[in-house]
């Protein structure tokens, strides 16, 4: 089995066919449960989250390596500058490359709560955009101190978009991330194809040109009794409460996005009370979406 493909290489191979990333949470122990969770998820890439809930979990890069080694599925791993200084982050990335991992998603990470700060310290030696730029420099063979690496890295760098923070603000930030060296984006879940148009219009207005890198638009699969966040429209909450299937609503969102010209998706499986994930629902969404079923 060869190393995982870069996300950008897979997109070139796929042509007009849809490409799916699927979010997976590392487990709270070092056992094999996380690999078992990933088995059977028919996505193009498993995207391993970074310490959800700010809890101690398997390192995202290590788990991505194990998932690819045992399933053959493409992988990417999330990483935040919140918890490590510049030296640790760049050393960590060199270790990831030694494991043939090339797809990394940079995110700021949830801010630590007051209770968290009584137990640990936020580092934030880089801001997220600075971290993206530093990885791009590593790809040129230079570390954060300006010293030459033994050889350049070859990371495919992902960044994030959260339209709930404001379309214009996120378009401006996305433009800075593109300038810093990002190769693709993933977004927080969207529920209306009009959000895609609004973002592209805002980006064009700010940058003076269309965004030139792919965006994997977030699609959240919901279940009754699961964890829902404030950015989910009340209409969606009401439909779920009245018994509509979260799987079918996710497929409806994918269909609407496809009609709007989107072919790259970031699927977020249901989050259950206590932090567990319902990967079976995500598998059903993927199976129907790839079969072209509404």
Backbone as CSV, one residue per row, in Angstrom:
resi,resn,N_x,N_y,N_z,CA_x,CA_y,CA_z,C_x,C_y,C_z
1,UNK,0.846,-1.202,0.000,0.000,0.000,0.000,0.874,1.242,0.000
2,UNK,0.617,2.170,-0.918,1.405,3.382,-1.000,0.955,4.414,0.012
3,UNK,1.661,5.539,0.061,1.271,6.615,0.981,-0.063,7.217,0.581
4,UNK,-0.753,7.866,1.518,-2.028,8.505,1.183,-1.841,9.581,0.122
5,UNK,-2.843,9.716,-0.734,-2.822,10.779,-1.739,-2.979,12.140,-1.078
6,UNK,-2.433,13.152,-1.726,-2.787,14.509,-1.349,-4.243,14.758,-1.744
7,UNK,-4.921,15.557,-0.973,-6.304,15.905,-1.282,-6.402,16.584,-2.649
8,UNK,-5.478,17.466,-2.954,-5.515,18.158,-4.244,-5.289,17.195,-5.407
9,UNK,-4.473,16.164,-5.195,-4.257,15.160,-6.248,-5.528,14.348,-6.478
10,UNK,-6.208,13.999,-5.384,-7.460,13.240,-5.516,-8.505,14.041,-6.278
11,UNK,-8.560,15.333,-6.041,-9.520,16.171,-6.754,-9.244,16.178,-8.250
12,UNK,-7.994,16.206,-8.617,-7.661,16.157,-10.046,-8.074,14.831,-10.659
13,UNK,-7.903,13.748,-9.912,-8.303,12.424,-10.396,-9.819,12.314,-10.549
14,UNK,-10.549,12.947,-9.639,-12.000,12.755,-9.553,-12.765,13.431,-10.679
15,UNK,-12.166,14.415,-11.332,-12.897,15.125,-12.375,-14.119,15.816,-11.805
16,UNK,-15.298,15.520,-12.372,-16.536,16.147,-11.901,-17.248,15.329,-10.821
17,UNK,-16.681,14.188,-10.439,-17.313,13.350,-9.414,-17.159,13.997,-8.040
18,UNK,-18.137,13.804,-7.154,-18.017,14.387,-5.813,-16.896,13.747,-5.009
19,UNK,-16.294,14.538,-4.137,-15.226,14.066,-3.251,-15.645,14.381,-1.818
20,UNK,-15.527,13.377,-0.944,-16.003,13.498,0.436,-14.867,13.341,1.436
21,UNK,-14.798,14.286,2.378,-14.037,14.106,3.609,-15.047,13.755,4.696
22,UNK,-14.667,12.879,5.624,-15.559,12.551,6.742,-14.805,12.722,8.052
23,UNK,-15.387,13.477,8.943,-14.788,13.774,10.243,-14.849,12.553,11.157
24,UNK,-13.740,12.260,11.834,-13.683,11.176,12.822,-12.997,11.710,14.071
25,UNK,-13.542,11.383,15.229,-12.951,11.823,16.496,-12.009,10.758,17.041
26,UNK,-10.803,11.136,17.468,-9.935,10.173,18.156,-10.588,9.706,19.456
27,UNK,-10.239,8.507,19.872,-10.824,7.963,21.102,-10.053,8.465,22.328
28,UNK,-10.667,8.222,23.485,-10.081,8.658,24.754,-9.116,7.626,25.316
29,UNK,-8.816,6.596,24.550,-7.851,5.590,24.976,-6.999,5.174,23.804
30,UNK,-5.959,4.415,24.075,-5.024,4.031,23.021,-5.386,2.742,22.319
31,UNK,-6.594,2.238,22.532,-6.989,0.973,21.909,-7.369,1.128,20.458
32,UNK,-8.068,0.140,19.917,-8.350,0.075,18.490,-9.739,0.576,18.121
33,UNK,-10.470,1.134,19.071,-11.847,1.534,18.791,-11.924,2.559,17.667
34,UNK,-10.982,3.501,17.635,-11.038,4.547,16.615,-10.839,3.979,15.219
35,UNK,-9.980,2.971,15.080,-9.780,2.343,13.776,-11.039,1.585,13.375
36,UNK,-11.660,0.923,14.336,-12.906,0.215,14.046,-13.983,1.198,13.614
37,UNK,-14.026,2.372,14.236,-15.004,3.402,13.843,-14.826,3.792,12.380
38,UNK,-13.578,3.886,11.933,-13.295,4.355,10.580,-13.565,3.304,9.514
39,UNK,-13.558,2.034,9.897,-13.768,0.981,8.913,-15.178,1.066,8.335
40,UNK,-15.261,0.984,7.043,-16.551,1.009,6.380,-17.058,2.399,6.038
41,UNK,-16.328,3.439,6.429,-16.710,4.797,6.039,-16.187,5.030,4.628
42,UNK,-17.093,5.053,3.658,-16.697,5.096,2.251,-16.493,6.540,1.781
43,UNK,-15.630,7.250,2.512,-15.261,8.609,2.111,-13.938,8.548,1.350
44,UNK,-13.634,9.603,0.633,-12.344,9.670,-0.034,-11.221,9.900,0.975
45,UNK,-11.540,10.637,2.040,-10.569,10.908,3.093,-11.259,10.886,4.448
46,UNK,-10.592,10.277,5.423,-10.984,10.406,6.821,-10.210,11.588,7.388
47,UNK,-10.931,12.543,7.957,-10.311,13.740,8.531,-10.337,13.585,10.055
48,UNK,-9.166,13.381,10.650,-9.091,13.086,12.085,-9.066,14.381,12.884
49,UNK,-10.051,14.534,13.739,-10.183,15.744,14.557,-9.047,15.837,15.574
50,UNK,-8.832,17.037,16.076,-7.771,17.280,17.057,-8.387,17.504,18.433
51,UNK,-8.226,16.548,19.332,-8.638,16.675,20.735,-10.003,17.330,20.937
52,UNK,-11.087,16.757,20.343,-12.412,17.332,20.572,-12.724,17.440,22.065
53,UNK,-13.389,18.515,22.412,-13.727,18.726,23.818,-12.540,19.082,24.686
54,UNK,-11.384,19.360,24.038,-10.164,19.690,24.772,-9.808,18.583,25.761
55,UNK,-10.087,17.326,25.351,-9.837,16.164,26.199,-8.610,15.408,25.702
56,UNK,-8.030,14.614,26.586,-6.881,13.790,26.219,-7.356,12.675,25.282
57,UNK,-6.811,12.665,24.064,-7.188,11.684,23.053,-5.956,11.284,22.248
58,UNK,-6.112,10.221,21.442,-5.016,9.820,20.560,-4.638,10.986,19.662
59,UNK,-3.343,11.188,19.490,-2.873,12.251,18.616,-3.448,12.077,17.211
60,UNK,-3.905,13.181,16.634,-4.594,13.121,15.345,-3.701,12.572,14.229
61,UNK,-2.427,12.941,14.210,-1.534,12.461,13.156,-1.259,10.968,13.319
62,UNK,-1.006,10.532,14.540,-0.741,9.110,14.761,-1.940,8.270,14.340
63,UNK,-3.138,8.727,14.717,-4.338,7.969,14.368,-4.566,7.966,12.856
64,UNK,-4.327,9.089,12.193,-4.469,9.133,10.735,-3.559,8.099,10.081
65,UNK,-2.340,7.976,10.579,-1.397,6.996,10.023,-1.924,5.578,10.199
66,UNK,-2.428,5.262,11.388,-2.916,3.906,11.658,-4.145,3.600,10.812
67,UNK,-5.054,4.569,10.684,-6.260,4.355,9.873,-5.882,4.048,8.432
68,UNK,-4.976,4.824,7.860,-4.581,4.551,6.475,-3.885,3.202,6.353
69,UNK,-3.015,2.891,7.296,-2.272,1.633,7.232,-3.196,0.423,7.283
70,UNK,-4.307,0.552,8.011,-5.174,-0.608,8.213,-6.403,-0.631,7.314
71,UNK,-6.753,0.507,6.721,-7.945,0.536,5.873,-7.638,0.926,4.431
72,UNK,-6.528,1.593,4.205,-6.201,2.072,2.863,-6.915,3.340,2.455
73,UNK,-7.770,3.872,3.323,-8.513,5.092,3.012,-7.574,6.298,3.114
74,UNK,-7.782,7.303,2.267,-7.020,8.536,2.377,-7.289,9.212,3.708
75,UNK,-6.319,9.967,4.196,-6.453,10.592,5.515,-5.904,12.010,5.504
76,UNK,-6.436,12.818,6.424,-5.811,14.088,6.776,-5.956,14.233,8.288
77,UNK,-5.137,15.081,8.870,-5.215,15.267,10.322,-5.276,16.749,10.642
78,UNK,-6.030,17.062,11.684,-6.166,18.440,12.146,-5.080,18.761,13.172
79,UNK,-4.679,20.026,13.210,-3.644,20.442,14.155,-3.857,21.907,14.500
80,UNK,-3.686,22.239,15.782,-3.869,23.614,16.244,-2.622,24.097,16.970
81,UNK,-2.294,25.376,16.833,-1.163,25.934,17.589,-1.498,26.252,19.042
82,UNK,-2.706,25.933,19.466,-3.120,26.270,20.838,-2.246,25.593,21.895
83,UNK,-1.808,24.351,21.629,-1.238,23.528,22.695,0.265,23.281,22.599
84,UNK,0.905,23.709,21.515,2.331,23.454,21.340,3.026,24.722,20.865
85,UNK,4.298,24.882,21.248,5.039,26.033,20.746,5.569,25.751,19.338
86,UNK,6.236,26.730,18.757,6.675,26.617,17.370,7.609,25.427,17.162
87,UNK,8.519,25.219,18.092,9.469,24.118,17.971,8.746,22.773,17.968
88,UNK,7.822,22.605,18.914,7.089,21.348,19.014,6.213,21.113,17.782
89,UNK,5.531,22.152,17.318,4.649,21.997,16.161,5.418,21.577,14.914
90,UNK,6.523,22.250,14.644,7.249,21.917,13.423,7.951,20.565,13.540
91,UNK,8.409,20.194,14.730,8.971,18.861,14.930,7.886,17.795,14.754
92,UNK,6.705,18.099,15.260,5.562,17.189,15.110,5.247,16.975,13.629
93,UNK,5.296,18.038,12.857,5.019,17.931,11.424,6.082,17.105,10.706
94,UNK,7.327,17.242,11.093,8.361,16.407,10.482,8.117,14.933,10.803
95,UNK,7.646,14.657,12.015,7.292,13.280,12.357,6.134,12.774,11.521
96,UNK,5.141,13.647,11.285,4.003,13.264,10.452,4.462,12.950,9.034
97,UNK,5.364,13.754,8.517,5.847,13.488,7.156,6.624,12.176,7.099
98,UNK,7.349,11.857,8.171,8.062,10.573,8.221,7.090,9.398,8.165
99,UNK,5.837,9.638,8.573,4.792,8.620,8.494,4.008,8.706,7.184
100,UNK,4.524,9.466,6.227,3.908,9.631,4.900,2.585,10.380,4.947
101,UNK,2.378,11.194,5.967,1.168,12.003,6.047,1.419,13.349,5.376
102,UNK,0.551,13.717,4.439,0.767,14.954,3.694,-0.369,15.962,3.827
103,UNK,-1.540,15.524,4.301,-2.695,16.409,4.396,-2.899,16.855,5.840
104,UNK,-2.758,18.150,6.088,-2.943,18.691,7.430,-3.915,19.855,7.359
105,UNK,-4.854,19.902,8.307,-5.803,21.013,8.410,-5.444,21.841,9.634
106,UNK,-5.154,23.102,9.413,-4.796,24.021,10.504,-6.061,24.707,11.014
107,UNK,-6.261,24.651,12.312,-7.391,25.345,12.926,-6.931,26.018,14.208
108,UNK,-7.645,27.058,14.605,-7.257,27.783,15.816,-7.493,26.940,17.058
109,UNK,-8.529,26.102,17.050,-8.881,25.319,18.230,-9.783,26.109,19.166
110,UNK,-10.655,25.401,19.858,-11.542,26.065,20.812,-10.729,26.737,21.916
111,UNK,-11.147,27.913,22.310,-10.473,28.604,23.408,-10.637,27.812,24.705
112,UNK,-9.607,27.842,25.537,-9.680,27.150,26.820,-10.597,27.904,27.775
113,UNK,-11.420,27.150,28.495,-12.300,27.756,29.488,-11.499,28.114,30.738
114,UNK,-12.146,28.848,31.626,-11.468,29.201,32.876,-11.080,27.948,33.648
115,UNK,-11.942,26.941,33.623,-11.614,25.695,34.321,-10.428,25.008,33.655
116,UNK,-10.412,25.027,32.300,-9.265,24.458,31.588,-7.973,25.149,32.012
117,UNK,-8.035,26.478,32.110,-6.831,27.251,32.393,-6.313,27.033,33.817
118,UNK,-7.142,26.451,34.682,-6.676,26.077,36.012,-5.856,24.796,35.965
119,UNK,-5.940,24.076,34.833,-5.275,22.777,34.706,-4.160,22.767,33.672
120,UNK,-4.201,23.706,32.721,-3.210,23.714,31.646,-3.080,25.126,31.112
121,UNK,-2.111,25.300,30.214,-1.805,26.621,29.674,-1.983,26.635,28.168
122,UNK,-2.661,27.637,27.660,-2.733,27.816,26.212,-1.414,28.400,25.726
123,UNK,-0.910,27.897,24.601,0.381,28.353,24.079,0.172,29.419,23.007
124,UNK,-0.476,29.021,21.899,-0.751,29.964,20.807,0.491,30.742,20.374
125,UNK,1.590,30.003,20.213,2.829,30.609,19.750,2.672,31.149,18.320
126,UNK,1.848,30.478,17.537,1.426,30.952,16.224,-0.061,31.296,16.285
127,UNK,-0.498,32.273,15.518,-1.901,32.356,15.153,-2.124,31.360,14.013
128,UNK,-3.385,30.981,13.766,-3.652,29.956,12.756,-3.092,30.348,11.392
129,UNK,-3.285,31.608,10.991,-2.784,32.044,9.680,-1.265,32.040,9.645
130,UNK,-0.631,32.414,10.758,0.829,32.351,10.842,1.322,30.914,10.745
131,UNK,0.576,30.001,11.347,0.951,28.586,11.300,0.881,28.058,9.867
132,UNK,-0.162,28.455,9.146,-0.263,28.074,7.732,0.964,28.571,6.969
133,UNK,1.309,29.824,7.198,2.460,30.406,6.495,3.749,29.670,6.861
134,UNK,3.869,29.256,8.116,5.087,28.552,8.543,5.202,27.182,7.887
135,UNK,4.065,26.505,7.673,4.105,25.209,6.986,4.467,25.404,5.520
136,UNK,3.919,26.459,4.929,4.291,26.775,3.547,5.794,27.024,3.434
137,UNK,6.380,27.659,4.444,7.825,27.881,4.450,8.578,26.551,4.632
138,UNK,8.043,25.657,5.440,8.651,24.328,5.558,8.640,23.615,4.209
139,UNK,7.586,23.816,3.443,7.524,23.232,2.093,8.598,23.819,1.174
140,UNK,9.124,24.972,1.565,10.235,25.584,0.823,11.587,25.210,1.427
141,UNK,11.545,24.440,2.542,12.786,23.967,3.146,13.321,24.821,4.272
142,UNK,12.467,25.689,4.868,12.926,26.619,5.901,12.053,26.479,7.148
143,UNK,12.682,26.393,8.326,11.903,26.293,9.557,11.600,27.677,10.118
144,UNK,10.937,27.726,11.280,10.471,29.009,11.820,11.626,29.914,12.245
145,UNK,12.812,29.343,12.443,13.976,30.144,12.830,14.736,30.679,11.615
146,UNK,14.278,30.282,10.420,14.984,30.689,9.213,16.101,29.745,8.832
147,UNK,16.225,28.621,9.550,17.257,27.626,9.242,16.750,26.658,8.183
148,UNK,17.697,26.124,7.403,17.327,25.194,6.332,17.045,23.806,6.903
149,UNK,15.956,23.208,6.454,15.677,21.812,6.771,16.551,20.925,5.890
150,UNK,16.719,19.664,6.292,17.505,18.724,5.488,16.886,18.558,4.108
151,UNK,15.561,18.636,4.056,14.853,18.630,2.780,13.496,19.293,2.993
152,UNK,12.936,19.894,1.956,11.624,20.532,2.122,10.547,19.506,2.457
153,UNK,9.548,19.938,3.191,8.374,19.095,3.404,7.464,19.204,2.177
154,UNK,6.386,18.427,2.172,5.474,18.435,1.019,4.036,18.327,1.501
155,UNK,3.654,19.231,2.385,2.315,19.176,2.962,1.288,19.847,2.063
156,UNK,0.106,19.246,2.031,-1.076,19.851,1.440,-1.832,20.493,2.603
157,UNK,-1.894,21.814,2.607,-2.311,22.567,3.795,-3.779,22.964,3.697
158,UNK,-4.559,22.516,4.669,-5.962,22.899,4.754,-6.178,23.983,5.792
159,UNK,-7.234,24.748,5.616,-7.616,25.800,6.550,-9.133,25.733,6.745
160,UNK,-9.653,26.548,7.634,-11.070,26.452,7.997,-11.818,27.751,7.723
161,UNK,-13.132,27.588,7.516,-14.063,28.700,7.330,-15.271,28.434,8.226
162,UNK,-15.714,29.448,8.946,-16.903,29.334,9.798,-17.817,30.518,9.497
163,UNK,-18.807,30.288,8.623,-19.661,31.382,8.167,-20.560,31.930,9.267
164,UNK,-20.709,31.199,10.374,-21.511,31.717,11.476,-20.854,32.940,12.119
165,UNK,-19.580,33.171,11.825,-18.864,34.329,12.362,-19.010,35.556,11.470
166,UNK,-19.766,35.394,10.374,-19.977,36.521,9.461,-19.325,36.256,8.125
167,UNK,-20.110,36.366,7.060,-19.618,36.006,5.733,-18.460,36.901,5.303
168,UNK,-18.609,38.217,5.459,-17.555,39.122,5.007,-16.278,38.946,5.813
169,UNK,-16.417,38.795,7.131,-15.235,38.604,7.976,-14.505,37.317,7.613
170,UNK,-15.263,36.255,7.364,-14.640,34.980,7.019,-14.035,35.002,5.620
171,UNK,-14.669,35.745,4.698,-14.093,35.879,3.357,-12.753,36.613,3.424
172,UNK,-12.695,37.643,4.260,-11.447,38.393,4.415,-10.365,37.508,5.032
173,UNK,-10.738,36.726,6.050,-9.786,35.837,6.691,-9.346,34.730,5.728
174,UNK,-10.294,34.211,4.951,-9.956,33.185,3.966,-8.947,33.711,2.958
175,UNK,-9.122,34.965,2.544,-8.172,35.568,1.601,-6.775,35.612,2.203
176,UNK,-6.675,35.958,3.486,-5.362,35.987,4.141,-4.765,34.579,4.222
177,UNK,-5.608,33.591,4.445,-5.115,32.217,4.525,-4.640,31.707,3.164
178,UNK,-5.330,32.118,2.101,-4.867,31.771,0.753,-3.503,32.404,0.502
179,UNK,-3.368,33.673,0.861,-2.086,34.354,0.676,-0.986,33.711,1.516
180,UNK,-1.365,33.152,2.680,-0.380,32.514,3.556,0.092,31.172,3.008
181,UNK,-0.712,30.546,2.129,-0.274,29.290,1.532,-1.234,28.130,1.640
182,UNK,-2.486,28.370,2.056,-3.462,27.279,2.150,-3.750,26.699,0.764
183,UNK,-3.981,25.382,0.740,-4.288,24.679,-0.516,-5.755,24.281,-0.638
184,UNK,-6.467,24.201,0.482,-7.893,23.878,0.460,-8.519,24.337,1.772
185,UNK,-9.851,24.405,1.784,-10.600,24.781,2.980,-11.611,23.695,3.338
186,UNK,-11.921,23.600,4.633,-13.123,22.906,5.087,-13.959,23.929,5.848
187,UNK,-15.282,23.785,5.782,-16.148,24.742,6.465,-16.940,24.069,7.579
188,UNK,-17.356,24.889,8.519,-18.366,24.437,9.466,-19.644,24.127,8.672
189,UNK,-20.550,23.300,9.225,-21.734,22.902,8.456,-22.543,24.074,7.925
190,UNK,-23.006,23.926,6.684,-23.931,24.878,6.071,-25.254,24.153,5.836
191,UNK,-26.337,24.896,5.770,-27.652,24.294,5.614,-28.442,24.890,4.452
192,UNK,-27.827,25.822,3.751,-28.519,26.486,2.653,-27.508,26.796,1.552
193,UNK,-27.760,26.328,0.329,-26.828,26.602,-0.771,-26.577,28.092,-0.997
194,UNK,-27.512,28.946,-0.567,-27.307,30.391,-0.727,-26.071,30.869,0.024
195,UNK,-25.679,30.142,1.081,-24.480,30.515,1.830,-23.235,30.395,0.959
196,UNK,-23.234,29.420,0.042,-22.102,29.237,-0.859,-21.957,30.448,-1.764
197,UNK,-23.065,30.856,-2.362,-23.052,32.018,-3.247,-22.642,33.276,-2.496
198,UNK,-23.177,33.446,-1.295,-22.858,34.645,-0.505,-21.370,34.708,-0.191
199,UNK,-20.783,33.561,0.153,-19.351,33.559,0.462,-18.527,33.889,-0.780
200,UNK,-18.840,33.240,-1.902,-18.067,33.489,-3.115,-18.184,34.956,-3.554
201,UNK,-19.358,35.528,-3.421,-19.534,36.935,-3.772,-18.696,37.836,-2.864
202,UNK,-18.699,37.528,-1.563,-17.931,38.340,-0.617,-16.432,38.204,-0.885
203,UNK,-15.996,36.985,-1.194,-14.574,36.776,-1.465,-14.149,37.551,-2.714
204,UNK,-14.962,37.488,-3.765,-14.657,38.197,-5.000,-14.566,39.706,-4.757
205,UNK,-15.470,40.218,-3.937,-15.473,41.648,-3.629,-14.214,42.064,-2.883
206,UNK,-13.750,41.197,-1.967,-12.583,41.521,-1.137,-11.270,41.297,-1.886
207,UNK,-11.169,40.157,-2.577,-9.901,39.774,-3.208,-9.763,40.297,-4.628
208,UNK,-10.883,40.637,-5.248,-10.838,41.087,-6.639,-10.742,39.948,-7.628
209,UNK,-10.802,38.717,-7.128,-10.746,37.532,-7.979,-11.465,36.399,-7.266
210,UNK,-11.914,35.408,-8.017,-12.564,34.252,-7.404,-11.551,33.453,-6.587
211,UNK,-12.033,32.778,-5.576,-11.135,31.945,-4.768,-10.606,30.816,-5.655
212,UNK,-9.318,30.576,-5.579,-8.699,29.638,-6.519,-8.393,28.282,-5.953
213,UNK,-8.859,27.988,-4.744,-8.582,26.680,-4.139,-9.909,26.035,-3.723
214,UNK,-9.929,24.688,-3.629,-11.198,24.013,-3.326,-11.681,24.253,-1.903
215,UNK,-13.004,24.233,-1.763,-13.657,24.354,-0.457,-14.509,23.111,-0.241
216,UNK,-14.270,22.415,0.859,-15.108,21.276,1.242,-16.187,21.804,2.183
217,UNK,-17.418,21.857,1.649,-18.517,22.470,2.390,-19.068,21.495,3.423
218,UNK,-19.204,21.968,4.664,-19.628,21.121,5.763,-21.086,20.708,5.668
219,UNK,-21.334,19.414,5.855,-22.692,18.861,5.907,-22.798,18.063,7.203
220,UNK,-23.636,18.523,8.121,-23.778,17.838,9.401,-24.958,16.878,9.363
221,UNK,-24.707,15.655,9.820,-25.771,14.664,9.968,-26.279,14.766,11.405
222,UNK,-27.579,14.971,11.557,-28.166,15.157,12.879,-29.008,13.956,13.280
223,UNK,-29.122,13.742,14.575,-30.021,12.718,15.111,-30.764,13.308,16.302
224,UNK,-31.967,12.811,16.526,-32.719,13.246,17.701,-31.959,12.855,18.961
225,UNK,-31.871,13.795,19.889,-31.160,13.528,21.136,-29.672,13.764,21.028
226,UNK,-29.201,14.101,19.833,-27.780,14.372,19.670,-27.430,15.785,20.078
227,UNK,-26.133,16.084,20.007,-25.664,17.423,20.359,-25.870,18.345,19.168
228,UNK,-26.559,19.448,19.398,-26.757,20.448,18.356,-26.215,21.777,18.850
229,UNK,-25.689,22.563,17.910,-25.079,23.827,18.265,-25.944,24.983,17.774
230,UNK,-25.659,26.171,18.274,-26.520,27.321,18.022,-26.571,27.731,16.558
231,UNK,-25.568,27.318,15.759,-25.551,27.732,14.359,-26.526,26.936,13.499
232,UNK,-27.175,25.918,14.075,-28.141,25.124,13.324,-29.470,25.888,13.266
233,UNK,-29.989,26.143,12.069,-31.237,26.912,11.955,-32.388,26.262,12.722
234,UNK,-33.275,27.091,13.264,-34.400,26.583,14.029,-35.289,25.678,13.177
235,UNK,-35.428,26.008,11.901,-36.240,25.171,11.009,-35.719,23.747,10.963
236,UNK,-34.396,23.592,10.932,-33.792,22.252,10.907,-34.049,21.539,12.225
237,UNK,-33.908,22.260,13.324,-34.179,21.680,14.642,-35.638,21.204,14.727
238,UNK,-36.548,22.037,14.223,-37.971,21.693,14.285,-38.273,20.452,13.452
239,UNK,-37.691,20.377,12.276,-37.930,19.216,11.413,-37.426,17.937,12.083
240,UNK,-36.306,18.024,12.731,-35.771,16.862,13.437,-36.678,16.473,14.600
241,UNK,-37.145,17.464,15.329,-38.038,17.210,16.457,-39.349,16.563,16.003
242,UNK,-39.782,16.870,14.775,-41.022,16.307,14.255,-40.806,14.967,13.554
243,UNK,-39.626,14.395,13.743,-39.402,13.015,13.295,-38.743,12.851,11.943
244,UNK,-38.369,13.932,11.289,-37.677,13.767,10.007,-36.303,13.148,10.226
245,UNK,-35.854,12.400,9.247,-34.579,11.700,9.344,-33.418,12.660,9.112
246,UNK,-32.456,12.637,10.041,-31.258,13.442,9.865,-30.448,13.014,8.657
247,UNK,-30.483,11.719,8.355,-29.790,11.211,7.164,-30.408,11.816,5.912
248,UNK,-31.738,11.810,5.839,-32.402,12.352,4.649,-32.210,13.861,4.535
249,UNK,-32.178,14.560,5.668,-31.943,16.003,5.616,-30.519,16.303,5.140
250,UNK,-29.550,15.487,5.570,-28.179,15.678,5.095,-28.096,15.433,3.594
251,UNK,-28.793,14.407,3.109,-28.813,14.140,1.671,-29.477,15.279,0.906
252,UNK,-30.505,15.864,1.501,-31.166,17.018,0.892,-30.186,18.192,0.769
253,UNK,-29.381,18.400,1.805,-28.381,19.468,1.764,-27.344,19.196,0.679
254,UNK,-26.871,17.957,0.611,-25.884,17.594,-0.415,-26.469,17.812,-1.807
255,UNK,-27.728,17.408,-1.995,-28.371,17.584,-3.297,-28.452,19.078,-3.657
256,UNK,-28.847,19.909,-2.678,-28.937,21.337,-2.937,-27.588,21.950,-3.271
257,UNK,-26.545,21.505,-2.575,-25.200,21.997,-2.857,-24.716,21.539,-4.226
258,UNK,-25.059,20.295,-4.581,-24.683,19.796,-5.916,-25.357,20.636,-7.000
259,UNK,-26.625,20.976,-6.768,-27.350,21.819,-7.722,-26.693,23.200,-7.850
260,UNK,-26.018,23.635,-6.789,-25.333,24.930,-6.801,-23.914,24.819,-7.345
261,UNK,-23.533,23.629,-7.802,-22.223,23.441,-8.414,-21.136,22.923,-7.498
262,UNK,-21.481,22.563,-6.264,-20.497,22.064,-5.306,-20.247,20.575,-5.544
263,UNK,-18.989,20.171,-5.476,-18.669,18.744,-5.597,-17.717,18.275,-4.499
264,UNK,-17.417,19.141,-3.554,-16.495,18.787,-2.468,-17.212,18.995,-1.135
265,UNK,-17.238,17.937,-0.325,-18.055,17.929,0.888,-17.243,17.445,2.090
266,UNK,-17.548,18.054,3.246,-16.945,17.663,4.518,-18.093,17.184,5.414
267,UNK,-18.195,15.864,5.578,-19.327,15.272,6.295,-19.007,15.158,7.782
268,UNK,-19.947,15.657,8.608,-19.781,15.633,10.063,-20.798,14.646,10.644
269,UNK,-20.362,13.465,11.094,-21.289,12.491,11.671,-21.954,13.025,12.933
270,UNK,-23.124,12.472,13.287,-23.820,12.939,14.492,-22.956,12.829,15.739
271,UNK,-23.110,13.823,16.598,-22.429,13.829,17.893,-23.476,13.503,18.948
272,UNK,-23.270,12.431,19.680,-24.226,11.984,20.676,-23.873,12.545,22.053
273,UNK,-24.839,12.497,22.957,-24.574,12.935,24.321,-23.431,12.105,24.894
274,UNK,-22.488,12.773,25.550,-21.332,12.066,26.091,-20.144,12.063,25.155
275,UNK,-20.356,12.539,23.902,-19.233,12.681,22.985,-19.057,11.578,21.972
276,UNK,-19.847,10.483,22.076,-19.731,9.405,21.083,-20.236,9.905,19.731
277,UNK,-19.876,9.200,18.665,-20.286,9.579,17.318,-21.111,8.455,16.697
278,UNK,-22.097,8.820,15.900,-22.932,7.855,15.187,-22.399,7.734,13.759
279,UNK,-21.389,6.882,13.585,-20.779,6.736,12.262,-21.663,5.951,11.300
280,UNK,-22.576,5.136,11.820,-23.479,4.379,10.929,-24.342,5.334,10.106
281,UNK,-24.805,6.429,10.724,-25.597,7.408,9.977,-24.768,8.035,8.867
282,UNK,-23.511,8.343,9.161,-22.632,8.916,8.140,-22.415,7.927,6.999
283,UNK,-22.281,6.658,7.331,-22.100,5.634,6.298,-23.317,5.560,5.381
284,UNK,-24.516,5.708,5.955,-25.728,5.672,5.134,-25.790,6.885,4.208
285,UNK,-25.408,8.042,4.716,-25.385,9.246,3.884,-24.414,9.055,2.729
286,UNK,-23.221,8.576,3.023,-22.216,8.392,1.980,-22.668,7.382,0.935
287,UNK,-23.260,6.275,1.385,-23.696,5.249,0.452,-24.745,5.799,-0.527
288,UNK,-25.717,6.539,-0.003,-26.766,7.090,-0.871,-26.250,8.226,-1.732
289,UNK,-25.399,9.080,-1.166,-24.873,10.204,-1.941,-24.007,9.729,-3.093
290,UNK,-23.197,8.705,-2.842,-22.315,8.209,-3.908,-23.098,7.432,-4.963
291,UNK,-24.253,6.883,-4.551,-25.100,6.188,-5.518,-25.989,7.153,-6.305
292,UNK,-25.903,8.431,-5.925,-26.697,9.450,-6.620,-28.144,9.465,-6.211
293,UNK,-28.442,8.916,-5.013,-29.825,8.870,-4.553,-30.145,10.097,-3.721
294,UNK,-31.309,10.713,-3.923,-31.693,11.893,-3.151,-32.016,11.519,-1.708
